[in-house]
Amino acid sequence: MRNTQKLTLTAMMVAIGTLTSHMLFIPLGIVKVFPVQHFINVLSAVLLGPYYALAQAFGISLLRNLMGTGTVFAFPGSMIGALLAAYLYKKTKKVGFAFAGEVVGTGILGAIACYPIAILFLGKEAALFGLVPAFLVSSLIGAAIGFILLKIFMKNAAGRLEISSKV
């Protein structure tokens, strides 16, 4: 895929993620969990690679915060998850590792990275125990949707390739 195509696909993912952010979120305490972000992270990790995945995660987080539909916790959570998912996929070429990278990156590492932000802005000492479960649930749901769709697309693409080579 050429860079222009990657940039266009990244922009489309940012637009979809931003537009759906006010419709599909789950408020859990001090965070708004957004499964669509995790779905998009897994897609961009597999289709675009680490740099574009990181760029789309930052773009969606920035626009969500500017529109008032996101929180400051969106930045470390989504960006770490997208980068880890893309890195693991790049190294292994297995969608399962992209799924695992998103869940671990966002659900655990991203939540831990949000802990100092929660203390700074909210002054809540027990924020870590609220962030990890919320981020884990959201990333599991969104990443699972992305994993399932990618597996379906890859299976169908392989089937079309096999059919066209026989003709």
C-alpha positions as CSV (number, residue, x, y, z in Angstrom):
1,M,0.0,0.0,0.0
2,R,1.4,3.4,-1.0
3,N,1.8,6.2,1.5
4,T,-1.0,8.2,0.0
5,Q,-3.4,5.3,0.4
6,K,-2.2,4.8,4.0
7,L,-2.7,8.5,4.8
8,T,-6.2,8.4,3.2
9,L,-7.2,5.3,5.2
10,T,-5.8,6.8,8.4
11,A,-7.9,10.0,7.8
12,M,-11.0,7.9,7.2
13,M,-10.4,6.0,10.4
14,V,-9.9,9.2,12.3
15,A,-13.2,10.6,10.9
16,I,-15.1,7.4,11.7
17,G,-13.7,7.3,15.2
18,T,-14.4,10.9,15.9
19,L,-17.9,10.8,14.5
20,T,-18.9,7.7,16.4
21,S,-17.4,9.0,19.7
22,H,-20.5,10.8,20.8
23,M,-22.8,7.9,20.0
24,L,-20.9,4.8,21.1
25,F,-19.3,5.2,24.5
26,I,-19.8,3.8,28.0
27,P,-19.3,6.1,31.0
28,L,-17.5,4.3,33.8
29,G,-16.7,6.6,36.6
30,I,-14.0,9.1,35.6
31,V,-13.5,7.7,32.1
32,K,-15.6,7.2,29.0
33,V,-14.7,3.9,27.5
34,F,-14.9,3.8,23.7
35,P,-14.8,0.3,22.2
36,V,-14.8,1.7,18.6
37,Q,-11.4,3.2,19.3
38,H,-9.9,-0.2,20.1
39,F,-11.6,-1.7,17.1
40,I,-10.0,1.0,14.9
41,N,-6.6,0.5,16.7
42,V,-6.6,-3.2,15.7
43,L,-7.6,-2.4,12.1
44,S,-5.0,0.3,11.7
45,A,-2.3,-1.8,13.4
46,V,-2.8,-4.6,10.9
47,L,-3.6,-2.6,7.8
48,L,-1.3,0.5,8.2
49,G,1.6,-0.2,10.6
50,P,2.9,1.4,13.8
51,Y,3.3,5.1,12.7
52,Y,-0.1,5.4,11.1
53,A,-1.8,3.5,13.9
54,L,-0.2,5.9,16.4
55,A,-1.2,8.9,14.3
56,Q,-4.8,7.8,14.1
57,A,-5.0,7.1,17.8
58,F,-3.6,10.6,18.5
59,G,-6.0,12.2,16.0
60,I,-9.1,10.6,17.3
61,S,-8.1,11.4,20.9
62,L,-7.4,15.0,20.1
63,L,-10.6,15.6,18.2
64,R,-12.7,13.8,20.8
65,N,-11.2,16.1,23.5
66,L,-11.7,19.2,21.4
67,M,-15.4,18.2,20.8
68,G,-15.9,17.4,24.5
69,T,-16.7,13.7,23.9
70,G,-13.5,12.4,25.3
71,T,-11.3,12.7,28.3
72,V,-7.6,13.3,28.7
73,F,-7.2,9.6,29.5
74,A,-7.8,8.9,25.8
75,F,-4.3,9.9,24.8
76,P,-2.1,7.5,26.7
77,G,-4.7,4.7,26.6
78,S,-5.4,4.6,22.9
79,M,-1.9,5.6,21.7
80,I,0.0,2.9,23.7
81,G,-2.5,0.3,22.7
82,A,-2.3,1.2,19.0
83,L,1.5,1.3,19.0
84,L,1.9,-2.0,20.8
85,A,-0.7,-3.7,18.6
86,A,1.0,-2.5,15.4
87,Y,4.4,-3.4,16.7
88,L,3.5,-6.9,17.7
89,Y,1.6,-7.5,14.4
90,K,4.6,-6.2,12.4
91,K,6.9,-8.6,14.2
92,T,4.7,-11.7,14.0
93,K,2.2,-11.1,11.1
94,K,-0.5,-12.6,13.3
95,V,-3.8,-10.8,14.0
96,G,-4.0,-12.5,17.5
97,F,-0.9,-10.6,18.5
98,A,-2.4,-7.3,17.3
99,F,-5.4,-8.2,19.5
100,A,-3.2,-9.0,22.5
101,G,-1.1,-5.8,22.0
102,E,-4.2,-3.7,22.0
103,V,-5.6,-5.3,25.2
104,V,-2.3,-5.2,27.1
105,G,-1.3,-1.8,25.7
106,T,-4.5,0.0,26.4
107,G,-6.1,-2.2,29.2
108,I,-3.0,-2.4,31.4
109,L,-0.2,-0.2,30.2
110,G,-2.5,2.7,29.1
111,A,-4.4,2.5,32.4
112,I,-1.2,2.6,34.4
113,A,0.0,5.6,32.3
114,C,-3.2,7.4,33.1
115,Y,-2.7,7.0,36.9
116,P,-0.4,10.0,37.3
117,I,-2.8,12.1,35.2
118,A,-5.7,11.1,37.4
119,I,-3.8,12.1,40.5
120,L,-2.7,15.4,38.9
121,F,-6.1,16.4,37.6
122,L,-8.5,14.6,39.9
123,G,-6.6,14.0,43.0
124,K,-7.8,10.5,43.3
125,E,-5.4,8.0,44.9
126,A,-7.4,4.9,44.1
127,A,-7.8,5.8,40.4
128,L,-5.6,2.9,39.2
129,F,-8.1,0.3,40.5
130,G,-10.9,2.1,38.6
131,L,-8.9,2.6,35.4
132,V,-7.5,-0.8,34.8
133,P,-10.9,-2.7,34.8
134,A,-12.6,0.0,32.7
135,F,-9.8,0.1,30.2
136,L,-9.6,-3.7,30.0
137,V,-13.3,-4.2,29.4
138,S,-13.4,-1.5,26.7
139,S,-10.2,-2.8,25.0
140,L,-11.4,-6.4,25.1
141,I,-14.7,-5.6,23.5
142,G,-13.3,-3.4,20.8
143,A,-10.2,-5.4,20.0
144,A,-12.4,-8.6,19.8
145,I,-14.6,-7.0,17.2
146,G,-11.5,-5.9,15.2
147,F,-10.0,-9.4,15.5
148,I,-13.1,-11.1,14.3
149,L,-13.7,-8.8,11.3
150,L,-10.0,-9.0,10.3
151,K,-10.1,-12.8,10.4
152,I,-13.3,-12.8,8.2
153,F,-11.8,-10.3,5.8
154,M,-8.5,-12.3,5.6
155,K,-10.3,-15.6,5.1
156,N,-12.5,-14.2,2.3
157,A,-9.5,-12.4,0.7
158,A,-7.6,-15.7,0.7
159,G,-10.5,-17.5,-0.8
160,R,-10.8,-15.0,-3.6
161,L,-7.1,-15.2,-4.3
162,E,-7.3,-19.0,-4.5
163,I,-10.3,-18.9,-6.9
164,S,-8.7,-16.3,-9.2
165,S,-5.4,-18.3,-9.4
166,K,-7.3,-21.4,-10.6
167,V,-9.1,-19.6,-13.4
